[in-house]
C-alpha cells in the first residue's frame, strides 16, 4: 500500500493483490488463450477442442477447461445421452476476452520477427562480452 497526499492508503496497482497478475495467471498460461479463441468461434465438444489445439494433452485440456469454468469464462453443459455429450462454450464474461486476446495475437504476428532478431542480437552481444550480466549476489 502507498498513501496519497491525504494520507489515505491506496493499493499498489502492481503489488501482490494486482488484478493483472490474477488475470494473467489464468489466461497467460500456455493453453487458456487458445481454448478461449477456439470457443470464441463456436461451441465445441471436448474431442473437437483436443483435435483443434495442436500439442495439448487430454489431461491438460481437462485441467484448463476446469479452471476456465471455475473462473466463469466457459460454461460446461452435460447431456444425458449415450454416449454422454458435453458442450463447452464461452460465457458472456469469456466473450469479453476475445478482443484483447485477438489484439495480442495480432501484435505477436506483427512483431515476432523483430523479437527473434532482438534475441539473435542480444545473444551475439552476450557471447562477445563474457561479463555481460552481473554476477548473482
Buried (B, 14 or more C-beta within 10 A) or exposed (E): EEEEEEEEEEEEEEEEEEEEEEEEEBBEBEBBBBBBBBBBEEEBEBEBBBEBBEEBEEEBBEEBBEBBBEBEBBBEEEEEEEEEEBBBBBBEEBBEBBEEBEEEEEEEEEEEEEEEEEEEEEEEEEEEEEEEEEEEE
